[in-house]
């Protein structure tokens, strides 16, 4: 029987990542950074990727990585979600890395595993696993076209671009034009990528690589959403214990207790679903597609509701820019559209278990 509890090694990894983010990625630091022209915190990324070796968790040791699994990556993403850390971990260490693992390009894999090179799959953040994605024209070794909604393209050193000929091409960032787009989530910026004769090196077939990458992204995104929801619940409980009305803690009122109890149950369910998806990805279970669809169908609504409850139950302070709760609401709302909506995953789940609507 699968053990979804955290192992000692996973708890130690969590503690190390949380300590780093507590020291170098406090909410005030994130708020300050997103007001600048460079929202990504590359210093924190360097500490995570190079200092702790977390960029290569999914890469085998013989290819320069740590040889870990999706379970360890899920723990890291939980903590990054709790901190709404503006780092390209999901897009580079998970999505781009999974695409390259499908292609078997050891040279580029080693670079991404070291953390010194940041990769991004040039597919819109909204693309769900198995969905049709835009491919660009490939002619005489060069790529032409435009892709929008590409997450973290602004800091990527290499873009993995699917082409109409069925290939996946590695394109250097300096060969493309990246134009920032207005994004609800300021901690994970989107951009439009335009290629006008950009040279590309074929690293493999786009079809299986993109499907593998997006499936892993959707399954592990649930762990990031778990981190968001858990922070919102924990901070809301703490606030309601300290905030007083009529000379008693606000958290003592029965109506609020009921709301928090219901939210706790939903977050507990989200933890189970996210852990199941991570474990299925780690073990290569034959039910992986089902586990991923269940996790994302459940995770997005819970994360959004947790953030909305946190905003409302913090009262007036929750509505201010100075309080970080708005960062969590924006990340939760953006994540609810990333790698397929909850509705899209429910439809996929219905097909997988042959329970279509009448």
C-alpha positions as CSV (number, residue, x, y, z in Angstrom):
1,X,0.0,0.0,0.0
2,X,1.3,3.4,-0.9
3,X,2.6,5.5,2.0
4,X,1.6,9.1,1.4
5,X,3.1,10.4,4.7
6,X,6.2,12.5,4.6
7,X,9.5,10.6,5.2
8,X,12.2,11.9,7.5
9,X,14.2,12.9,4.5
10,X,11.3,14.9,3.0
11,X,10.7,16.6,6.3
12,X,14.4,17.5,6.5
13,X,14.2,18.9,3.0
14,X,11.2,20.9,3.9
15,X,12.9,22.4,7.0
16,X,16.0,23.4,4.9
17,X,13.9,25.1,2.2
18,X,11.6,26.8,4.7
19,X,14.6,28.2,6.6
20,X,16.1,29.6,3.4
21,X,12.9,31.2,2.3
22,X,12.2,32.6,5.8
23,X,15.6,34.3,5.8
24,X,15.7,35.5,2.2
25,X,12.2,35.5,0.8
26,X,10.0,37.2,3.4
27,X,6.6,38.6,2.3
28,X,8.0,42.2,2.6
29,X,10.9,41.2,0.3
30,X,8.4,39.8,-2.3
31,X,6.2,42.9,-2.1
32,X,9.2,45.1,-2.7
33,X,10.5,43.0,-5.6
34,X,7.3,42.9,-7.6
35,X,7.1,46.7,-7.6
36,X,10.5,46.7,-9.4
37,X,11.3,46.0,-13.1
38,X,12.8,42.6,-12.1
39,X,10.2,40.6,-10.2
40,X,12.2,37.4,-10.2
41,X,14.5,36.8,-7.2
42,X,17.5,35.3,-8.9
43,X,19.5,35.4,-5.6
44,X,17.0,33.0,-4.0
45,X,17.0,31.0,-7.2
46,X,20.8,30.6,-7.0
47,X,20.6,29.5,-3.4
48,X,17.9,26.9,-4.2
49,X,19.4,25.7,-7.4
50,X,23.1,25.9,-7.0
51,X,23.5,26.1,-3.2
52,X,21.1,23.3,-2.3
53,X,21.1,21.5,-5.7
54,X,17.3,21.5,-6.0
55,X,17.2,22.3,-9.7
56,X,18.4,18.8,-10.5
57,X,16.1,16.8,-8.2
58,X,14.4,15.1,-11.1
59,X,17.6,14.5,-13.1
60,X,19.5,11.2,-12.6
61,X,22.8,11.3,-10.8
62,X,24.7,10.1,-13.9
63,X,23.4,13.1,-15.8
64,X,24.4,15.7,-13.1
65,X,21.3,15.7,-11.0
66,X,20.3,14.5,-7.6
67,X,18.4,11.4,-8.7
68,X,15.4,12.2,-6.5
69,X,11.7,11.9,-7.4
70,X,8.5,13.9,-7.8
71,X,7.8,13.4,-4.0
72,X,10.8,15.5,-3.1
73,X,10.0,18.1,-5.8
74,X,6.5,18.3,-4.3
75,X,7.9,19.2,-0.9
76,X,9.9,22.0,-2.4
77,X,6.9,23.3,-4.3
78,X,4.8,23.3,-1.1
79,X,7.3,25.6,0.5
80,X,7.6,27.8,-2.5
81,X,3.9,28.1,-2.6
82,X,3.9,29.1,1.1
83,X,6.3,31.9,0.3
84,X,4.9,32.8,-3.1
85,X,8.5,32.8,-4.1
86,X,9.2,34.6,-7.4
87,X,11.6,32.0,-8.7
88,X,11.3,29.9,-12.0
89,X,11.4,26.6,-10.2
90,X,8.2,25.0,-11.6
91,X,8.9,26.2,-15.1
92,X,12.6,25.2,-15.2
93,X,13.3,22.4,-12.7
94,X,10.0,20.7,-13.5
95,X,8.5,21.5,-16.8
96,X,11.6,22.1,-19.0
97,X,13.4,19.3,-17.2
98,X,10.6,16.8,-17.7
99,X,10.5,17.7,-21.4
100,X,14.3,17.1,-21.8
101,X,14.1,13.9,-19.8
102,X,11.6,12.7,-22.5
103,X,14.0,13.7,-25.2
104,X,17.1,12.4,-23.5
105,X,19.2,15.5,-24.2
106,X,21.9,14.9,-21.5
107,X,24.0,18.1,-22.3
108,X,21.1,20.5,-21.7
109,X,19.8,18.4,-18.8
110,X,23.1,18.8,-17.0
111,X,23.0,22.5,-17.5
112,X,19.5,22.8,-16.1
113,X,20.3,20.5,-13.2
114,X,23.2,22.7,-12.2
115,X,20.9,25.7,-11.9
116,X,23.2,27.9,-13.9
117,X,20.9,27.7,-16.9
118,X,17.2,28.4,-16.6
119,X,14.9,26.7,-19.1
120,X,11.3,27.3,-20.2
121,X,9.0,25.3,-22.3
122,X,7.5,27.7,-24.9
123,X,3.9,26.6,-24.3
124,X,1.2,28.9,-22.8
125,X,0.8,28.5,-19.1
126,X,-2.9,27.7,-19.6
127,X,-2.1,24.5,-21.7
128,X,-3.5,21.4,-20.1
129,X,-1.9,17.9,-20.4
130,X,-3.0,16.4,-23.7
131,X,-4.4,19.6,-25.1
132,X,-3.5,21.0,-28.5
133,X,-0.7,23.6,-28.2
134,X,0.6,26.0,-30.7
135,X,3.6,24.9,-32.8
136,X,5.8,27.3,-34.8
137,X,7.1,27.1,-38.4
138,X,10.5,25.5,-38.9
139,X,12.3,26.3,-42.1
140,X,16.0,25.8,-43.0
141,X,17.0,25.3,-39.4
142,X,15.3,28.4,-38.1
143,X,12.0,29.0,-36.3
144,X,9.3,31.6,-37.1
145,X,6.2,32.6,-35.1
146,X,4.9,34.0,-31.9
147,X,3.8,32.3,-28.6
148,X,2.0,34.0,-25.8
149,X,1.5,33.4,-22.1
150,X,4.9,31.7,-21.6
151,X,5.7,31.8,-17.9
152,X,9.1,32.9,-16.7
153,X,10.3,33.5,-20.3
154,X,11.9,36.8,-19.2
155,X,14.6,35.0,-17.1
156,X,15.0,31.9,-19.3
157,X,18.4,31.2,-20.8
158,X,17.0,28.6,-23.2
159,X,13.5,28.1,-24.6
160,X,12.2,24.7,-25.7
161,X,10.0,25.4,-28.7
162,X,7.6,22.9,-30.3
163,X,7.6,23.2,-34.1
164,X,5.1,22.1,-36.8
165,X,7.5,19.4,-38.1
166,X,7.0,17.6,-34.8
167,X,10.3,18.5,-33.3
168,X,11.2,20.2,-30.0
169,X,13.9,22.8,-30.5
170,X,16.3,24.4,-28.0
171,X,16.6,28.1,-28.8
172,X,18.9,30.6,-27.0
173,X,17.0,33.4,-25.3
174,X,19.1,36.1,-27.0
175,X,17.8,34.8,-30.3
176,X,14.2,35.7,-29.5
177,X,12.2,38.8,-28.6
178,X,10.5,38.6,-25.2
179,X,7.7,41.1,-24.5
180,X,6.2,41.1,-20.9
181,X,2.5,40.7,-20.7
182,X,0.1,42.0,-18.0
183,X,-0.2,39.2,-15.5
184,X,-2.5,38.8,-12.5
185,X,0.2,36.9,-10.6
186,X,3.1,39.4,-10.3
187,X,5.3,36.7,-8.9
188,X,5.2,34.5,-12.0
189,X,5.3,36.9,-14.9
190,X,4.1,35.9,-18.4
191,X,5.5,37.0,-21.7
192,X,5.0,36.9,-25.4
193,X,7.9,35.2,-27.3
194,X,8.5,36.1,-30.9
195,X,10.9,34.2,-33.1
196,X,12.0,35.7,-36.5
197,X,14.4,33.2,-38.0
198,X,15.8,32.1,-34.6
199,X,18.2,29.2,-34.9
200,X,17.2,26.1,-33.0
201,X,18.8,22.7,-32.2
202,X,16.4,19.7,-32.3
203,X,16.5,17.9,-29.0
204,X,13.6,15.4,-29.6
205,X,10.0,14.9,-30.5
206,X,7.7,17.6,-29.3
207,X,4.6,15.4,-28.8
208,X,5.7,13.0,-26.0
209,X,8.0,15.6,-24.5
210,X,5.3,18.3,-24.1
211,X,2.7,15.7,-22.9
212,X,5.1,14.4,-20.2
213,X,6.1,17.9,-19.1
214,X,2.5,19.2,-18.8
215,X,1.4,16.1,-16.9
216,X,4.1,16.6,-14.4
217,X,3.4,20.3,-14.2
218,X,-0.3,19.8,-13.5
219,X,0.4,17.0,-10.9
220,X,3.0,19.0,-9.0
221,X,1.2,22.3,-9.3
222,X,-1.2,20.8,-6.8
223,X,1.6,20.8,-4.2
224,X,2.2,24.5,-4.8
225,X,-1.5,25.1,-4.3
226,X,-1.4,23.1,-1.1
227,X,1.4,25.4,0.1
228,X,-0.7,28.5,-0.7
229,X,-3.8,27.1,1.0
230,X,-1.9,26.0,4.1
231,X,-0.3,29.4,4.5
232,X,-3.6,31.1,4.2
233,X,-5.3,28.8,6.8
234,X,-2.4,29.1,9.2
235,X,-2.1,32.8,9.0
236,X,-5.8,33.4,9.3
237,X,-6.0,31.2,12.4
238,X,-3.1,33.1,13.9
239,X,-4.7,36.5,13.1
240,X,-8.1,35.5,14.5
241,X,-6.5,34.4,17.8
242,X,-4.8,37.8,18.2
243,X,-7.5,40.1,16.9
244,X,-10.0,41.1,19.5
245,X,-13.6,42.5,19.4
246,X,-15.7,43.1,22.5
247,X,-12.7,42.2,24.6
248,X,-12.4,38.6,23.2
249,X,-10.5,37.0,20.4
250,X,-12.4,37.1,17.1
251,X,-11.5,33.5,16.6
252,X,-13.7,32.6,19.5
253,X,-16.9,33.4,17.7
254,X,-18.7,30.2,16.6
255,X,-19.5,31.2,13.1
256,X,-15.8,31.8,12.3
257,X,-14.8,28.5,14.0
258,X,-17.1,26.7,11.6
259,X,-15.7,28.5,8.6
260,X,-12.1,27.6,9.6
261,X,-13.0,24.0,10.5
262,X,-14.5,23.6,7.0
263,X,-11.4,25.1,5.4
264,X,-9.2,22.8,7.4
265,X,-11.1,19.8,6.1
266,X,-10.7,21.0,2.5
267,X,-6.9,21.7,3.0
268,X,-6.5,18.2,4.5
269,X,-8.2,16.7,1.4
270,X,-6.0,18.8,-0.8
271,X,-2.9,17.4,0.9
272,X,-4.0,13.9,0.3
273,X,-4.8,14.5,-3.4
274,X,-1.5,16.4,-4.0
275,X,0.5,13.7,-2.2
276,X,-1.2,11.0,-4.2
277,X,-0.4,12.8,-7.5
278,X,3.3,13.3,-6.5
279,X,3.6,9.7,-5.5
280,X,2.0,8.4,-8.7
281,X,4.4,10.6,-10.8
282,X,7.4,9.3,-8.7
283,X,6.5,5.6,-9.0
284,X,5.2,5.7,-12.6
285,X,1.9,4.3,-11.5
286,X,-0.5,3.2,-14.2
287,X,-3.1,5.4,-12.5
288,X,-0.9,8.6,-12.8
289,X,-3.2,10.3,-15.3
290,X,-6.2,9.7,-12.9
291,X,-4.2,10.9,-9.9
292,X,-3.1,14.1,-11.7
293,X,-6.6,14.9,-12.9
294,X,-8.1,14.3,-9.4
295,X,-5.5,16.5,-7.7
296,X,-5.9,19.5,-10.1
297,X,-9.7,19.2,-10.2
298,X,-9.7,19.5,-6.4
299,X,-6.7,21.7,-5.7
300,X,-7.6,24.9,-7.7
301,X,-10.9,25.6,-6.0
302,X,-9.6,24.9,-2.5
303,X,-6.5,27.2,-2.9
304,X,-8.7,30.0,-4.3
305,X,-11.2,29.6,-1.5
306,X,-8.5,29.5,1.2
307,X,-7.0,32.8,-0.2
308,X,-10.5,34.4,-0.4
309,X,-11.3,33.4,3.2
310,X,-7.9,34.7,4.4
311,X,-8.5,38.1,2.6
312,X,-12.0,38.5,4.1
313,X,-11.2,37.2,7.6
314,X,-8.2,39.5,7.9
315,X,-10.6,42.4,7.7
316,X,-9.4,45.8,6.6
317,X,-5.7,45.0,6.8
318,X,-6.3,42.1,4.3
319,X,-7.4,44.6,1.7
320,X,-4.2,46.7,1.8
321,X,-1.2,46.3,-0.5
322,X,1.1,46.2,2.5
323,X,-0.3,42.8,3.7
324,X,0.9,39.9,1.6
325,X,-2.5,38.1,1.4
326,X,-3.2,39.6,-2.0
327,X,-0.1,37.9,-3.4
328,X,-1.6,34.5,-2.3
329,X,-5.0,35.3,-3.8
330,X,-3.4,36.3,-7.1
331,X,-1.2,33.3,-7.2
332,X,-4.1,31.0,-6.4
333,X,-6.3,32.6,-9.1
334,X,-3.5,32.3,-11.7
335,X,-2.7,28.7,-10.7
336,X,-6.4,27.9,-11.1
337,X,-5.9,28.5,-14.9
338,X,-2.4,27.0,-15.2
339,X,-1.9,23.7,-16.9
340,X,-5.7,23.2,-17.3
341,X,-8.6,24.5,-15.3
342,X,-10.5,22.4,-12.7
343,X,-13.2,21.9,-15.2
344,X,-10.8,20.6,-17.9
345,X,-9.4,18.1,-15.5
346,X,-12.8,16.9,-14.4
347,X,-13.6,16.3,-18.1
348,X,-10.3,14.4,-18.5
349,X,-11.1,12.4,-15.4
350,X,-14.5,11.5,-16.8
351,X,-12.9,10.1,-19.9
352,X,-10.2,8.3,-18.0
353,X,-12.7,6.4,-15.8
354,X,-15.4,6.2,-18.5
355,X,-18.0,8.2,-16.6
356,X,-19.1,10.7,-19.1
357,X,-22.1,12.9,-18.4
358,X,-25.4,11.7,-19.9
